[in-house]
Amino acid sequence: MNEDKSSRYHRLQRRASIASFAWSAALLVTLAATSGSVHIRDAVTALTASPALAIVLYVVALTILHEIGAFPLALYSDYFLEHRYGLSRQALREWLLDHAKGTAVGLALVIGLASILYWTMRVVPGSWWLASGLFFAALLVTFVHLAPVLLLPVFFRFTPLDAPVLRERLERLAERAGARVMGVFRWELGSKTSKANAALAGSGRTRRILIADTMLDQYSEDEIEVVLAHELAHHVHRDIWTGIAYETALTLAGFYAAHRVLAWLGPRAGLTSLSDPAGLPLVLLAAGGVSLLLMPAALALSRSHERRADRFALDLTRNPSAFASAMRRLGAQNLAEERPSRVVQLLFYSHPPLAERLDAAARWPG
């Protein structure tokens, strides 16, 4: 693996992420600090007397404004940078189609979430932050359950794995781990990227094993098995539910902060009521600020889950050599940084760095 190349790639991607965050924050601050948000509110309320439709129109207008700065940054980071480092296989037309799909799906989700948010503001103004947070938690559980059958097929093609020996081996591995799965699928990833991946997606009757074609075509069965064992660990240890609980607490804290900010700054910002659509930038800034402050804690929790999943994979498969070779292969194929700085890990990394994972496999006592 060319560590210098991977370090440059990730440094440029981090810069693009920071620039995208800065653009979003700058747009929201500008709208909240000036009469911009009020003007958008006045424009949409001139078109409809319905509070529900006004929220929809406001979100559409805000999304269009956001795309002005977000689209060029996404084009650079997700298309040009990926091509420069040999990670993308998409033609520009295909990338634009995927971006349009992602924007449409994102817009639909934001409209739904904003509609819930402002409905609770109108119905239970004193405790809207609590009601909305609980609604969002229920929706998050629903998305986890339905993502493999409704959301992921919008962007990727999945077919039952046509490799009986490997399929039976992975199903037996899931049985040994105590995680019931409803099928093993080939994930057609290779037409979009050279990266490899595997996942255990869904819950209950939608839980299924997904193995990318880029992994199936290049990895040994031992390597695929140990990668899947890592994914199984997250379900066995209920990391998904821990994550949902954490996200729910984060959402509640963010909405409560927004509740306080609206009461404090709302009149100064020209808001006519708690449920005034013009207050949406303040809500997003307050909730986003809480998320940003607690992001290092969320990443630390994720890294601890990933370390535990690595140990589980080693204990279940008892194959540290396959684990190490799979990690090295994934690192080279996906341009993983082997030894990022401590600060970078704390602020950006949801997984332990490659060197740490390889060292843990070498020290595995089994």
C-alpha positions as YAML, in Angstrom:
chain: A
units: angstrom
residues:
- id: 1
  name: MET
  ca: [0.00, 0.00, 0.00]
- id: 2
  name: ASN
  ca: [1.30, 3.45, -0.89]
- id: 3
  name: GLU
  ca: [0.81, 5.25, 2.41]
- id: 4
  name: ASP
  ca: [1.78, 8.64, 0.97]
- id: 5
  name: LYS
  ca: [-0.90, 8.29, -1.69]
- id: 6
  name: SER
  ca: [-3.54, 7.26, 0.84]
- id: 7
  name: SER
  ca: [-2.57, 10.10, 3.17]
- id: 8
  name: ARG
  ca: [-2.88, 12.66, 0.38]
- id: 9
  name: TYR
  ca: [-6.23, 11.23, -0.67]
- id: 10
  name: HIS
  ca: [-7.69, 11.37, 2.82]
- id: 11
  name: ARG
  ca: [-6.24, 14.80, 3.51]
- id: 12
  name: LEU
  ca: [-7.96, 16.16, 0.39]
- id: 13
  name: GLN
  ca: [-11.21, 14.39, 1.30]
- id: 14
  name: ARG
  ca: [-11.12, 15.86, 4.80]
- id: 15
  name: ARG
  ca: [-10.57, 19.32, 3.38]
- id: 16
  name: ALA
  ca: [-13.56, 18.86, 1.09]
- id: 17
  name: SER
  ca: [-15.68, 17.66, 4.04]
- id: 18
  name: ILE
  ca: [-14.65, 20.67, 6.11]
- id: 19
  name: ALA
  ca: [-15.41, 23.00, 3.21]
- id: 20
  name: SER
  ca: [-18.84, 21.39, 2.76]
- id: 21
  name: PHE
  ca: [-19.58, 21.78, 6.47]
- id: 22
  name: ALA
  ca: [-18.38, 25.40, 6.37]
- id: 23
  name: TRP
  ca: [-20.66, 26.15, 3.42]
- id: 24
  name: SER
  ca: [-23.69, 24.65, 5.16]
- id: 25
  name: ALA
  ca: [-22.97, 26.53, 8.39]
- id: 26
  name: ALA
  ca: [-22.30, 29.81, 6.57]
- id: 27
  name: LEU
  ca: [-25.56, 29.55, 4.63]
- id: 28
  name: LEU
  ca: [-27.61, 28.88, 7.77]
- id: 29
  name: VAL
  ca: [-25.89, 31.63, 9.76]
- id: 30
  name: THR
  ca: [-26.43, 34.12, 6.93]
- id: 31
  name: LEU
  ca: [-30.12, 33.25, 6.64]
- id: 32
  name: ALA
  ca: [-30.63, 33.42, 10.40]
- id: 33
  name: ALA
  ca: [-28.61, 36.58, 10.99]
- id: 34
  name: THR
  ca: [-30.15, 38.55, 8.14]
- id: 35
  name: SER
  ca: [-33.68, 38.84, 6.81]
- id: 36
  name: GLY
  ca: [-32.95, 36.06, 4.29]
- id: 37
  name: SER
  ca: [-34.94, 33.38, 6.08]
- id: 38
  name: VAL
  ca: [-37.85, 35.76, 6.67]
- id: 39
  name: HIS
  ca: [-37.90, 36.62, 2.96]
- id: 40
  name: ILE
  ca: [-38.09, 32.93, 2.04]
- id: 41
  name: ARG
  ca: [-40.88, 32.48, 4.59]
- id: 42
  name: ASP
  ca: [-42.80, 35.43, 3.14]
- id: 43
  name: ALA
  ca: [-42.38, 34.04, -0.39]
- id: 44
  name: VAL
  ca: [-43.72, 30.58, 0.46]
- id: 45
  name: THR
  ca: [-46.58, 31.83, 2.65]
- id: 46
  name: ALA
  ca: [-47.64, 34.08, -0.22]
- id: 47
  name: LEU
  ca: [-48.18, 30.89, -2.24]
- id: 48
  name: THR
  ca: [-50.14, 28.94, 0.37]
- id: 49
  name: ALA
  ca: [-52.08, 29.45, 3.58]
- id: 50
  name: SER
  ca: [-51.37, 25.88, 4.68]
- id: 51
  name: PRO
  ca: [-48.69, 25.66, 7.42]
- id: 52
  name: ALA
  ca: [-47.84, 22.12, 6.34]
- id: 53
  name: LEU
  ca: [-47.33, 23.06, 2.68]
- id: 54
  name: ALA
  ca: [-45.38, 26.16, 3.70]
- id: 55
  name: ILE
  ca: [-42.83, 23.94, 5.45]
- id: 56
  name: VAL
  ca: [-42.52, 21.78, 2.34]
- id: 57
  name: LEU
  ca: [-41.93, 24.79, 0.11]
- id: 58
  name: TYR
  ca: [-39.46, 26.31, 2.58]
- id: 59
  name: VAL
  ca: [-37.42, 23.09, 2.69]
- id: 60
  name: VAL
  ca: [-37.38, 22.90, -1.12]
- id: 61
  name: ALA
  ca: [-36.16, 26.52, -1.32]
- id: 62
  name: LEU
  ca: [-33.50, 25.91, 1.34]
- id: 63
  name: THR
  ca: [-32.32, 22.76, -0.44]
- id: 64
  name: ILE
  ca: [-31.95, 24.61, -3.74]
- id: 65
  name: LEU
  ca: [-29.89, 27.32, -2.05]
- id: 66
  name: HIS
  ca: [-27.74, 24.71, -0.32]
- id: 67
  name: GLU
  ca: [-27.04, 22.87, -3.56]
- id: 68
  name: ILE
  ca: [-25.48, 26.00, -5.06]
- id: 69
  name: GLY
  ca: [-22.41, 25.49, -2.89]
- id: 70
  name: ALA
  ca: [-22.76, 21.81, -2.01]
- id: 71
  name: PHE
  ca: [-22.92, 20.47, -5.57]
- id: 72
  name: PRO
  ca: [-19.47, 21.72, -6.72]
- id: 73
  name: LEU
  ca: [-17.89, 20.34, -3.55]
- id: 74
  name: ALA
  ca: [-19.62, 16.97, -4.02]
- id: 75
  name: LEU
  ca: [-18.53, 16.88, -7.66]
- id: 76
  name: TYR
  ca: [-14.93, 17.49, -6.59]
- id: 77
  name: SER
  ca: [-14.82, 15.02, -3.68]
- id: 78
  name: ASP
  ca: [-17.08, 12.25, -4.95]
- id: 79
  name: TYR
  ca: [-16.23, 12.31, -8.65]
- id: 80
  name: PHE
  ca: [-12.98, 14.09, -9.57]
- id: 81
  name: LEU
  ca: [-11.01, 13.13, -6.47]
- id: 82
  name: GLU
  ca: [-12.23, 9.51, -6.61]
- id: 83
  name: HIS
  ca: [-11.19, 9.31, -10.28]
- id: 84
  name: ARG
  ca: [-7.81, 10.95, -9.61]
- id: 85
  name: TYR
  ca: [-6.98, 8.20, -7.12]
- id: 86
  name: GLY
  ca: [-8.40, 5.36, -9.18]
- id: 87
  name: LEU
  ca: [-11.33, 4.59, -6.89]
- id: 88
  name: SER
  ca: [-14.29, 5.51, -9.11]
- id: 89
  name: ARG
  ca: [-15.41, 3.70, -12.26]
- id: 90
  name: GLN
  ca: [-18.43, 5.87, -12.97]
- id: 91
  name: ALA
  ca: [-18.81, 8.08, -16.01]
- id: 92
  name: LEU
  ca: [-19.85, 11.62, -15.22]
- id: 93
  name: ARG
  ca: [-23.38, 10.97, -16.47]
- id: 94
  name: GLU
  ca: [-23.77, 8.00, -14.11]
- id: 95
  name: TRP
  ca: [-22.40, 9.99, -11.18]
- id: 96
  name: LEU
  ca: [-24.79, 12.85, -11.90]
- id: 97
  name: LEU
  ca: [-27.71, 10.39, -11.97]
- id: 98
  name: ASP
  ca: [-26.69, 8.93, -8.60]
- id: 99
  name: HIS
  ca: [-26.25, 12.43, -7.17]
- id: 100
  name: ALA
  ca: [-29.71, 13.39, -8.40]
- id: 101
  name: LYS
  ca: [-31.17, 10.24, -6.81]
- id: 102
  name: GLY
  ca: [-29.39, 10.97, -3.54]
- id: 103
  name: THR
  ca: [-30.57, 14.58, -3.54]
- id: 104
  name: ALA
  ca: [-34.15, 13.51, -4.26]
- id: 105
  name: VAL
  ca: [-34.14, 10.86, -1.52]
- id: 106
  name: GLY
  ca: [-32.52, 13.31, 0.90]
- id: 107
  name: LEU
  ca: [-35.05, 16.01, 0.06]
- id: 108
  name: ALA
  ca: [-37.95, 13.63, 0.62]
- id: 109
  name: LEU
  ca: [-36.52, 12.61, 4.00]
- id: 110
  name: VAL
  ca: [-35.88, 16.20, 5.09]
- id: 111
  name: ILE
  ca: [-39.39, 17.24, 4.05]
- id: 112
  name: GLY
  ca: [-40.83, 14.40, 6.11]
- id: 113
  name: LEU
  ca: [-38.68, 15.14, 9.14]
- id: 114
  name: ALA
  ca: [-39.27, 18.91, 8.99]
- id: 115
  name: SER
  ca: [-43.01, 18.29, 8.65]
- id: 116
  name: ILE
  ca: [-42.98, 16.16, 11.81]
- id: 117
  name: LEU
  ca: [-40.87, 18.75, 13.60]
- id: 118
  name: TYR
  ca: [-43.18, 21.66, 12.83]
- id: 119
  name: TRP
  ca: [-46.34, 19.66, 13.39]
- id: 120
  name: THR
  ca: [-45.19, 18.91, 16.94]
- id: 121
  name: MET
  ca: [-44.31, 22.60, 17.39]
- id: 122
  name: ARG
  ca: [-47.92, 23.49, 16.58]
- id: 123
  name: VAL
  ca: [-49.53, 20.69, 18.60]
- id: 124
  name: VAL
  ca: [-47.30, 20.51, 21.70]
- id: 125
  name: PRO
  ca: [-45.23, 23.72, 21.68]
- id: 126
  name: GLY
  ca: [-43.88, 23.25, 25.20]
- id: 127
  name: SER
  ca: [-42.49, 19.75, 24.60]
- id: 128
  name: TRP
  ca: [-42.11, 19.58, 20.82]
- id: 129
  name: TRP
  ca: [-38.41, 18.71, 21.21]
- id: 130
  name: LEU
  ca: [-39.28, 15.57, 23.19]
- id: 131
  name: ALA
  ca: [-42.12, 14.48, 20.88]
- id: 132
  name: SER
  ca: [-40.01, 15.07, 17.75]
- id: 133
  name: GLY
  ca: [-37.04, 13.23, 19.22]
- id: 134
  name: LEU
  ca: [-39.17, 10.16, 19.95]
- id: 135
  name: PHE
  ca: [-40.72, 10.33, 16.46]
- id: 136
  name: PHE
  ca: [-37.24, 10.48, 14.94]
- id: 137
  name: ALA
  ca: [-36.10, 7.48, 16.99]
- id: 138
  name: ALA
  ca: [-39.03, 5.43, 15.69]
- id: 139
  name: LEU
  ca: [-38.25, 6.48, 12.13]
- id: 140
  name: LEU
  ca: [-34.59, 5.54, 12.56]
- id: 141
  name: VAL
  ca: [-35.58, 2.04, 13.67]
- id: 142
  name: THR
  ca: [-37.85, 1.80, 10.62]
- id: 143
  name: PHE
  ca: [-35.09, 2.91, 8.26]
- id: 144
  name: VAL
  ca: [-32.66, 0.34, 9.69]
- id: 145
  name: HIS
  ca: [-35.27, -2.36, 9.06]
- id: 146
  name: LEU
  ca: [-36.31, -1.26, 5.57]
- id: 147
  name: ALA
  ca: [-33.01, 0.05, 4.13]
- id: 148
  name: PRO
  ca: [-31.99, -3.25, 2.45]
- id: 149
  name: VAL
  ca: [-35.32, -3.65, 0.66]
- id: 150
  name: LEU
  ca: [-36.33, -0.05, -0.08]
- id: 151
  name: LEU
  ca: [-33.39, 2.36, 0.11]
- id: 152
  name: LEU
  ca: [-30.25, 0.50, -1.02]
- id: 153
  name: PRO
  ca: [-31.86, -0.89, -4.22]
- id: 154
  name: VAL
  ca: [-32.36, 2.71, -5.40]
- id: 155
  name: PHE
  ca: [-28.58, 2.97, -5.84]
- id: 156
  name: PHE
  ca: [-27.33, -0.62, -6.19]
- id: 157
  name: ARG
  ca: [-28.29, -3.95, -7.74]
- id: 158
  name: PHE
  ca: [-28.44, -7.05, -5.57]
- id: 159
  name: THR
  ca: [-28.74, -10.67, -6.71]
- id: 160
  name: PRO
  ca: [-28.75, -13.93, -4.71]
- id: 161
  name: LEU
  ca: [-25.18, -15.17, -4.37]
- id: 162
  name: ASP
  ca: [-24.57, -17.82, -7.03]
- id: 163
  name: ALA
  ca: [-21.78, -19.61, -5.17]
- id: 164
  name: PRO
  ca: [-23.36, -22.46, -3.16]
- id: 165
  name: VAL
  ca: [-20.25, -23.44, -1.21]
- id: 166
  name: LEU
  ca: [-19.46, -19.88, -0.07]
- id: 167
  name: ARG
  ca: [-23.13, -19.12, 0.59]
- id: 168
  name: GLU
  ca: [-23.53, -22.16, 2.84]
- id: 169
  name: ARG
  ca: [-20.26, -21.34, 4.61]
- id: 170
  name: LEU
  ca: [-21.41, -17.79, 5.38]
- id: 171
  name: GLU
  ca: [-24.84, -18.99, 6.51]
- id: 172
  name: ARG
  ca: [-23.21, -21.50, 8.88]
- id: 173
  name: LEU
  ca: [-20.99, -18.72, 10.20]
- id: 174
  name: ALA
  ca: [-24.06, -16.60, 10.93]
- id: 175
  name: GLU
  ca: [-25.68, -19.56, 12.71]
- id: 176
  name: ARG
  ca: [-22.58, -20.05, 14.87]
- id: 177
  name: ALA
  ca: [-22.67, -16.35, 15.74]
- id: 178
  name: GLY
  ca: [-26.35, -16.54, 16.66]
- id: 179
  name: ALA
  ca: [-27.48, -14.07, 13.99]
- id: 180
  name: ARG
  ca: [-30.34, -15.24, 11.79]
- id: 181
  name: VAL
  ca: [-30.04, -14.05, 8.18]
- id: 182
  name: MET
  ca: [-32.59, -14.11, 5.35]
- id: 183
  name: GLY
  ca: [-30.19, -14.68, 2.47]
- id: 184
  name: VAL
  ca: [-26.77, -13.95, 1.01]
- id: 185
  name: PHE
  ca: [-26.57, -11.46, -1.85]
- id: 186
  name: ARG
  ca: [-24.02, -10.31, -4.41]
- id: 187
  name: TRP
  ca: [-23.72, -6.53, -4.18]
- id: 188
  name: GLU
  ca: [-23.03, -5.06, -7.62]
- id: 189
  name: LEU
  ca: [-20.55, -2.39, -6.58]
- id: 190
  name: GLY
  ca: [-17.88, -2.82, -9.26]
- id: 191
  name: SER
  ca: [-19.59, -0.71, -11.91]
- id: 192
  name: LYS
  ca: [-19.32, 2.30, -9.59]
- id: 193
  name: THR
  ca: [-16.08, 1.85, -7.66]
- id: 194
  name: SER
  ca: [-12.96, -0.28, -7.28]
- id: 195
  name: LYS
  ca: [-13.46, -0.31, -3.48]
- id: 196
  name: ALA
  ca: [-14.49, -3.51, -1.72]
- id: 197
  name: ASN
  ca: [-17.11, -3.85, 0.99]
- id: 198
  name: ALA
  ca: [-19.37, -6.26, 2.83]
- id: 199
  name: ALA
  ca: [-22.29, -5.68, 5.17]
- id: 200
  name: LEU
  ca: [-24.96, -7.32, 7.26]
- id: 201
  name: ALA
  ca: [-27.91, -5.04, 6.59]
- id: 202
  name: GLY
  ca: [-31.42, -4.85, 7.99]
- id: 203
  name: SER
  ca: [-33.01, -6.39, 11.05]
- id: 204
  name: GLY
  ca: [-35.35, -9.31, 11.70]
- id: 205
  name: ARG
  ca: [-36.88, -10.57, 8.45]
- id: 206
  name: THR
  ca: [-34.92, -8.06, 6.33]
- id: 207
  name: ARG
  ca: [-31.47, -8.95, 7.70]
- id: 208
  name: ARG
  ca: [-29.26, -10.14, 4.86]
- id: 209
  name: ILE
  ca: [-25.60, -10.64, 4.03]
- id: 210
  name: LEU
  ca: [-24.27, -8.34, 1.30]
- id: 211
  name: ILE
  ca: [-20.91, -9.10, -0.33]
- id: 212
  name: ALA
  ca: [-19.59, -6.70, -2.99]
- id: 213
  name: ASP
  ca: [-18.59, -8.17, -6.33]
- id: 214
  name: THR
  ca: [-15.25, -6.39, -5.92]
- id: 215
  name: MET
  ca: [-14.66, -8.56, -2.86]
- id: 216
  name: LEU
  ca: [-16.04, -11.78, -4.28]
- id: 217
  name: ASP
  ca: [-13.79, -11.53, -7.34]
- id: 218
  name: GLN
  ca: [-10.53, -10.82, -5.47]
- id: 219
  name: TYR
  ca: [-10.68, -12.25, -1.93]
- id: 220
  name: SER
  ca: [-10.31, -15.82, -0.70]
- id: 221
  name: GLU
  ca: [-13.21, -17.51, 1.05]
- id: 222
  name: ASP
  ca: [-11.27, -17.34, 4.33]
- id: 223
  name: GLU
  ca: [-10.86, -13.58, 3.94]
- id: 224
  name: ILE
  ca: [-14.53, -13.07, 3.09]
- id: 225
  name: GLU
  ca: [-15.54, -15.19, 6.07]
- id: 226
  name: VAL
  ca: [-13.49, -13.16, 8.55]
- id: 227
  name: VAL
  ca: [-14.78, -9.86, 7.14]
- id: 228
  name: LEU
  ca: [-18.36, -11.11, 7.54]
- id: 229
  name: ALA
  ca: [-17.57, -12.31, 11.07]
- id: 230
  name: HIS
  ca: [-16.68, -8.73, 11.93]
- id: 231
  name: GLU
  ca: [-20.03, -7.52, 10.54]
- id: 232
  name: LEU
  ca: [-21.91, -10.24, 12.43]
- id: 233
  name: ALA
  ca: [-20.36, -8.98, 15.67]
- id: 234
  name: HIS
  ca: [-22.23, -5.68, 15.40]
- id: 235
  name: HIS
  ca: [-25.54, -7.56, 15.37]
- id: 236
  name: VAL
  ca: [-24.52, -10.02, 18.08]
- id: 237
  name: HIS
  ca: [-23.43, -7.16, 20.37]
- id: 238
  name: ARG
  ca: [-26.45, -5.04, 19.41]
- id: 239
  name: ASP
  ca: [-24.20, -2.19, 18.34]
- id: 240
  name: ILE
  ca: [-26.91, -0.97, 15.98]
- id: 241
  name: TRP
  ca: [-29.34, -0.51, 18.88]
- id: 242
  name: THR
  ca: [-26.67, 1.17, 20.98]
- id: 243
  name: GLY
  ca: [-26.08, 3.53, 18.07]
- id: 244
  name: ILE
  ca: [-29.79, 4.23, 17.77]
- id: 245
  name: ALA
  ca: [-30.00, 4.96, 21.50]
- id: 246
  name: TYR
  ca: [-27.04, 7.32, 21.24]
- id: 247
  name: GLU
  ca: [-28.51, 9.06, 18.18]
- id: 248
  name: THR
  ca: [-31.82, 9.44, 20.01]
- id: 249
  name: ALA
  ca: [-30.12, 11.05, 23.00]
- id: 250
  name: LEU
  ca: [-28.15, 13.30, 20.65]
- id: 251
  name: THR
  ca: [-31.32, 14.28, 18.79]
- id: 252
  name: LEU
  ca: [-33.17, 15.08, 22.02]
- id: 253
  name: ALA
  ca: [-30.26, 17.21, 23.24]
- id: 254
  name: GLY
  ca: [-30.08, 19.00, 19.90]
- id: 255
  name: PHE
  ca: [-33.81, 19.69, 19.75]
- id: 256
  name: TYR
  ca: [-33.85, 20.92, 23.34]
- id: 257
  name: ALA
  ca: [-31.01, 23.29, 22.49]
- id: 258
  name: ALA
  ca: [-33.03, 24.45, 19.47]
- id: 259
  name: HIS
  ca: [-36.06, 24.98, 21.71]
- id: 260
  name: ARG
  ca: [-34.03, 27.28, 23.95]
- id: 261
  name: VAL
  ca: [-32.43, 29.11, 21.03]
- id: 262
  name: LEU
  ca: [-35.81, 29.75, 19.39]
- id: 263
  name: ALA
  ca: [-37.17, 31.20, 22.64]
- id: 264
  name: TRP
  ca: [-34.09, 33.42, 23.01]
- id: 265
  name: LEU
  ca: [-33.38, 34.54, 19.43]
- id: 266
  name: GLY
  ca: [-36.70, 33.93, 17.67]
- id: 267
  name: PRO
  ca: [-38.21, 37.39, 18.23]
- id: 268
  name: ARG
  ca: [-34.95, 39.11, 17.28]
- id: 269
  name: ALA
  ca: [-34.79, 37.05, 14.07]
- id: 270
  name: GLY
  ca: [-38.27, 38.19, 13.05]
- id: 271
  name: LEU
  ca: [-40.11, 34.95, 13.84]
- id: 272
  name: THR
  ca: [-43.84, 35.35, 14.34]
- id: 273
  name: SER
  ca: [-44.26, 32.13, 16.35]
- id: 274
  name: LEU
  ca: [-42.43, 29.00, 17.48]
- id: 275
  name: SER
  ca: [-43.61, 27.16, 14.36]
- id: 276
  name: ASP
  ca: [-42.58, 29.93, 11.95]
- id: 277
  name: PRO
  ca: [-40.73, 28.24, 9.02]
- id: 278
  name: ALA
  ca: [-38.18, 31.06, 9.09]
- id: 279
  name: GLY
  ca: [-36.80, 29.53, 12.29]
- id: 280
  name: LEU
  ca: [-35.58, 26.37, 10.55]
- id: 281
  name: PRO
  ca: [-31.98, 27.68, 10.13]
- id: 282
  name: LEU
  ca: [-31.84, 28.35, 13.89]
- id: 283
  name: VAL
  ca: [-33.12, 24.83, 14.59]
- id: 284
  name: LEU
  ca: [-30.51, 23.29, 12.29]
- id: 285
  name: LEU
  ca: [-27.70, 25.41, 13.72]
- id: 286
  name: ALA
  ca: [-28.57, 24.59, 17.33]
- id: 287
  name: ALA
  ca: [-29.06, 20.86, 16.74]
- id: 288
  name: GLY
  ca: [-26.02, 20.70, 14.48]
- id: 289
  name: GLY
  ca: [-23.90, 22.51, 17.06]
- id: 290
  name: VAL
  ca: [-24.76, 19.91, 19.69]
- id: 291
  name: SER
  ca: [-23.93, 17.10, 17.25]
- id: 292
  name: LEU
  ca: [-20.61, 18.73, 16.39]
- id: 293
  name: LEU
  ca: [-19.64, 19.10, 20.07]
- id: 294
  name: LEU
  ca: [-20.48, 15.46, 20.80]
- id: 295
  name: MET
  ca: [-19.04, 14.03, 17.57]
- id: 296
  name: PRO
  ca: [-15.70, 13.00, 19.16]
- id: 297
  name: ALA
  ca: [-17.61, 10.97, 21.76]
- id: 298
  name: ALA
  ca: [-19.69, 9.31, 19.04]
- id: 299
  name: LEU
  ca: [-16.55, 8.43, 17.08]
- id: 300
  name: ALA
  ca: [-14.87, 7.07, 20.20]
- id: 301
  name: LEU
  ca: [-17.90, 4.86, 20.87]
- id: 302
  name: SER
  ca: [-17.82, 3.63, 17.26]
- id: 303
  name: ARG
  ca: [-14.10, 2.82, 17.44]
- id: 304
  name: SER
  ca: [-14.66, 0.80, 20.62]
- id: 305
  name: HIS
  ca: [-17.41, -1.17, 18.87]
- id: 306
  name: GLU
  ca: [-15.13, -1.81, 15.89]
- id: 307
  name: ARG
  ca: [-12.31, -3.07, 18.12]
- id: 308
  name: ARG
  ca: [-14.73, -5.43, 19.86]
- id: 309
  name: ALA
  ca: [-16.01, -6.62, 16.46]
- id: 310
  name: ASP
  ca: [-12.44, -7.36, 15.35]
- id: 311
  name: ARG
  ca: [-11.87, -9.46, 18.49]
- id: 312
  name: PHE
  ca: [-15.15, -11.27, 17.90]
- id: 313
  name: ALA
  ca: [-14.17, -12.06, 14.29]
- id: 314
  name: LEU
  ca: [-10.82, -13.47, 15.42]
- id: 315
  name: ASP
  ca: [-12.44, -15.55, 18.18]
- id: 316
  name: LEU
  ca: [-15.17, -16.87, 15.87]
- id: 317
  name: THR
  ca: [-13.00, -17.78, 12.88]
- id: 318
  name: ARG
  ca: [-9.72, -18.44, 14.74]
- id: 319
  name: ASN
  ca: [-7.94, -17.31, 11.59]
- id: 320
  name: PRO
  ca: [-5.71, -14.29, 12.33]
- id: 321
  name: SER
  ca: [-3.74, -14.73, 9.10]
- id: 322
  name: ALA
  ca: [-6.91, -14.39, 7.01]
- id: 323
  name: PHE
  ca: [-7.97, -11.39, 9.11]
- id: 324
  name: ALA
  ca: [-4.61, -9.69, 8.57]
- id: 325
  name: SER
  ca: [-4.52, -10.41, 4.84]
- id: 326
  name: ALA
  ca: [-8.12, -9.19, 4.42]
- id: 327
  name: MET
  ca: [-7.34, -5.96, 6.30]
- id: 328
  name: ARG
  ca: [-4.20, -5.35, 4.22]
- id: 329
  name: ARG
  ca: [-6.09, -6.04, 1.01]
- id: 330
  name: LEU
  ca: [-8.96, -3.75, 2.03]
- id: 331
  name: GLY
  ca: [-6.50, -1.08, 3.08]
- id: 332
  name: ALA
  ca: [-4.73, -1.16, -0.29]
- id: 333
  name: GLN
  ca: [-7.93, -1.41, -2.31]
- id: 334
  name: ASN
  ca: [-9.78, 1.35, -0.42]
- id: 335
  name: LEU
  ca: [-6.72, 3.55, 0.17]
- id: 336
  name: ALA
  ca: [-6.95, 3.37, 3.96]
- id: 337
  name: GLU
  ca: [-4.50, 5.42, 6.02]
- id: 338
  name: GLU
  ca: [-2.26, 3.12, 7.99]
- id: 339
  name: ARG
  ca: [-1.12, 5.56, 10.69]
- id: 340
  name: PRO
  ca: [-3.20, 8.75, 10.81]
- id: 341
  name: SER
  ca: [-2.38, 11.29, 13.49]
- id: 342
  name: ARG
  ca: [-4.06, 11.07, 16.88]
- id: 343
  name: VAL
  ca: [-5.97, 14.30, 16.23]
- id: 344
  name: VAL
  ca: [-7.28, 12.99, 12.90]
- id: 345
  name: GLN
  ca: [-8.42, 9.80, 14.60]
- id: 346
  name: LEU
  ca: [-10.25, 11.71, 17.34]
- id: 347
  name: LEU
  ca: [-12.03, 14.05, 14.93]
- id: 348
  name: PHE
  ca: [-12.69, 11.90, 11.87]
- id: 349
  name: TYR
  ca: [-12.23, 8.17, 12.45]
- id: 350
  name: SER
  ca: [-15.13, 5.81, 13.18]
- id: 351
  name: HIS
  ca: [-12.77, 2.78, 12.89]
- id: 352
  name: PRO
  ca: [-9.36, 2.08, 14.42]
- id: 353
  name: PRO
  ca: [-6.56, 2.80, 11.95]
- id: 354
  name: LEU
  ca: [-5.21, -0.06, 9.86]
- id: 355
  name: ALA
  ca: [-1.92, -0.41, 11.77]
- id: 356
  name: GLU
  ca: [-3.76, -0.83, 15.07]
- id: 357
  name: ARG
  ca: [-6.06, -3.52, 13.66]
- id: 358
  name: LEU
  ca: [-3.13, -5.47, 12.19]
- id: 359
  name: ASP
  ca: [-1.26, -5.21, 15.48]
- id: 360
  name: ALA
  ca: [-4.32, -6.51, 17.38]
- id: 361
  name: ALA
  ca: [-4.49, -9.52, 15.03]
- id: 362
  name: ALA
  ca: [-0.80, -10.24, 15.53]
- id: 363
  name: ARG
  ca: [-1.27, -10.15, 19.33]
- id: 364
  name: TRP
  ca: [-4.46, -12.27, 19.31]
- id: 365
  name: PRO
  ca: [-3.87, -14.93, 22.00]
- id: 366
  name: GLY
  ca: [-5.99, -17.69, 20.44]
...
